[in-house]
Amino acid sequence: MATELQRLAHRMDGVSESATLRLNALVQQMRAQGIDVVNLTAGEPDFGVQEAANEAVRKALAEKKSKYTPAAGIPALRQAVASKTNAQQPGVKPIWAAADVVISNGGKQVIYNTLQALVDPGEKVLIPAPYWLSYPEMAKLAGGVPKILSTRFEDGYRLTPEELRRALVEGGARALILNSPSNPTGAMYRREDLAALGKVILETPEAARLVIISDEIYDRITLADIPFTSFLDACPALRNRVVTVNGMSKSHAMTGWRIGWSVAAPWITQALITLQGQSTSGINALAQEASVASLALSEAVFQPQVESYGKRRDLLIQGLQGAARLKIFEPQGAFYLWLGVGAYFNSGEDSMGFSERVLQEAKVAVVPGTPFGAPDFIRLSFATDERSLTEGARRIVEFLA
Ligand code: PLP
């Protein structure tokens, strides 16, 4: 029983700690005991950072660029982000300028800040499931009410216009969070899917206050013949109310550098700058310099990484063929394999208990789907070496047999 002293602020009510922490702790414990665990939980690329980033840091250090940076980010990085976004949104006019960009502590802080700045208590945040597990928790921290919208395996986990319309006409929706390519499913929206969702938003009077947060952090990692489409490019009429979220973590394998950004209209950007200016201030100066250098590299530099993800995906899927009752969603982007495992549950079990069994008995660490809004699924990461993938798949198939 918490004492009066220990009673936390109400905004912490019902906010969950990362559900994967317990499993990770278990993995560490097993490894410390000398147990050979294959870890397929990584939410980050295993590739190293480009030398250009390291070189930029050395140069910045030599030039003593170690002071506070502006709350919105250094001008060179804001400009580089505006240029990248304009290239991905050629249909959007007027084009984006450096002033429309805010550099934050990863894409995570961008989404957090956006919800804090826009959502009033009780307003709904629409989140298609399966979702990145932080979205609902961040919505709650902003006082909002996460409203989970269902999508279907059979529809490629794409939110349908009908489902969106149904949610919007209920009223009270302040934000919609879209994520393509998706963590955890690897699903991608096609241009026409996004355009259809945009049309519903424009046509629904109850959506007059709706802002769309488009999380495009896996933009470069496309594995099928679906080209990446930035949401706003498919619906340019929504320019005044889309926050495009992206960053260096996945595309440039720079997770620990903590650089993400928003690109949005001035009324949103100004709010984000005010919020960030009174909370974290400007982001690490050296990481921003490194990001400017990395963003200047050509796409071709990263092509081998994308090809490698494609090969690894194929390897993992091939390795799992021996387990006939697995429901495999073939990912079109990102670096996750989303697996329906419900047919293998013990009675009363969901993916949490199942993942624990896979870890204890097969010695493979996987991420349960429950905190992503899908209790019958697990997520395997293929951002790891080929041996781990073949060995992990072999152990899982043996375990399921
Ligand atoms: N969005 C999605 C879908 C993610 O998977 C992640 C990281 O796992 C992020 C955003 C945040 O990434 P970062 O804060 O490292 O930029």
Residues whose N, C-alpha, C, O or C-beta is under 5 A from the ligand:
A	BS01	PLP	G43 N105 G106 G107 K108 W132 N179 N183 D215 I217 G247 S249 T255 I259 G260
